Structures are given as structure tokens and as C-alpha cells.
Amino acid sequence: MKISVIVPVYNTKKYLKRCLESIINQSLKEIEIIVINDGSKEEIDDIIDKYIDKITYIENDNHGIGYTRNLGIQKATGEYIGFVDSDDTIEEDMYLKYYKYAKDNDLDIVVGNYYTHYNEYKEKTKIKSFSTGNIYENRNILVNINYGPCNKIFRRNMIIDNDIWFEESLKFEDLPFVLKALKHSEKVGYLNEFCYNYNIRNLSETKTIDKRNFDIFKIFDIINDYFKEDKILKEEIEYLNISKLLDYNIQQKYQNDKILRNKFIDYTFEYIKEKFPNYKNNKYFKKYNIFKKIIMNSKMLTKIYCFIYSK
């Protein structure tokens, strides 16, 4: 089998049929489709029954997307692994293009562009291009790509041999998985194609801020511990911490609970001050968007900005 495609399902019945159709109808036929029902509250047997002879179907109690993806990895037999969320779709030739590009260039990871679909329109989300290599030869890869797994494929042996898994009890589980995979990849390639369709079902869902957002600090503790002996990538990992955390600070403008909002902002500045006291000298941060830089350099301005926006 060339590619194993892992599809976690949780309360997405409305979108599941079109998702499965887009995978089943791929021009690359040597595909293993692993659909895992993560304790969905919706009855999906009627949809699953239609495709049961074309998929591997697994049911389990609700454990979350990290656990579900890990289960899929354990069951996968393909040379490469891909991930498709059950409310998204993929272009008909996505995996043919990805697989051919991976084989032609002997890649461990392929990264592509994607479409972001809103209710009435879609927009192209283009990954900044990078030359084929690994993150030690081309450190800009760590700065330029996104950290979701769905616009990528991963060589399965590389994942298994290096014991790379999604975090199962934390939000933002994608980030350490992709970072660890990048660290252990000998060759990563950028495919300048738009093949994945990321569907934002409700714009407000992407702006939901709750207590689980504090998981991001535990996620970065995991990442920083994993890379603590890595002197070569020190500045890139520092920048990843800074840029992600300060971006999440700005996202607190969607948090209606003022106490929780200010607590997150306070914690972010404390975390960065403790871990990266000289972050303003980071060569990547110096090139950061000037507006964001002004806001993010000041705890007070961040709080004022988020307060005004929330009103």
C-alpha cells in the first residue's frame, strides 16, 4: 500500500460522505483508508455501510483526536501516512501528486498548499516555499511551514522508528508531532500545489478561547525539552515559542472572560521572560510584523488591544 489515510470522526455526519468520497475517488488507487469513529454522538452507520468494503472502520470511545490519530498510525500499513479531518475534503489527485513527488525526491515529508473554505468563499493558503532538504540544512523550514498534519504526508517508517506520536491529553497536539517528524526527517520537500480543502464550518469555532488554551504552555514545555540539547536549532525553536505564544496572546481578543483573558496574557509574558529573556534579539523576531511587534512587546498594550476588540 502506498499511502494510509487516517480519518478521525467525531460529530461530523453532515460532512462525512463528501469527505470519504474525495478520498475513495483519488486517482492514486493504492490507498488504505482508516476511518476511526471517536465515540461520535451522531449515528453514522448508514454512511459507513455504504463504504465499508473500501475502508477499514474502527469504533472506540471518545478519547480525542490525538489518541485517534495514534490509533490510526498503529493500524497503518502504507509506505506514507496522510491525515484528513472528517469535515474536510481533498482534491482528486492530491495523493497521486504527493506520492509521486515523495518518491521522485526520496522524501520523508511532503508539504503542500491548501484552500481555506469559509461559508461563502474560499481562499488560497500558500506555504512559503523552501528548498528540499532537512531542517539542519535549511532551518527556514521551521519558520516557513504550518504545523497541521493534513497538508502533508509522512514516511511511516520514519514516524514509527523514531517513536513519534500525537499528544493525547492536550490541545495543540499537532505542533510537537510535526516538529518531531521534521527533526528526524532526512529530506523534506515543498510541493507547490493546492490539494487540501480545509473547511471552517463556523468562523466562530476557530475563535473559541477556553481554559484548554493554557495547554499551549505544556505543549511548549514538551517541545523545549525535546530540543533542549539541540544547539543548531536554538534560535528557530526560540522564535517558534515567541511567535506562537504572542499570536495566541492577540487571539485573546476573542475571550469574553476578562479574568481568563488577562491571566493568559500575564502567563505568556512570564513564560517568555523566564524561558527566553533575550527574545527581542532573535533574528526572526526582528523581521516580525511591526504592528504585532509593538503590541506584543507590551503586556499593557496587549491587554488594551484585546479589551477594545472584545467590546
Buried (B, 14 or more C-beta within 10 A) or exposed (E): EBBBBBBBBBBBBEBBBBBBEBBBEBEBEEBBBBBBBBBBEEEBEEBBEEBEEEBBBBBEEEBBBBBBBBBBBEBBEBBBBBBBBBBBBBBBBBBBBBBBBBEEEEBBBBBBBBBBBEEEEBEEBEBEEBEBBBBEEBBBBBBBBBBBBBBBBBBBEBBBEEEBBBBBEBBBBBBBBBBBBBBBBBBBBBBEBBBBBBBBBEEEEEEEBEEEBBBBBBBBEBBBEBBEEEEEBEBBBBBBBBBBBBEBBBBBBBBEBEEBBBBBBBBBBEBBEEBBEEBEEBEBBEEBEEEBBEBBBEBEEBBEBBBEEBE
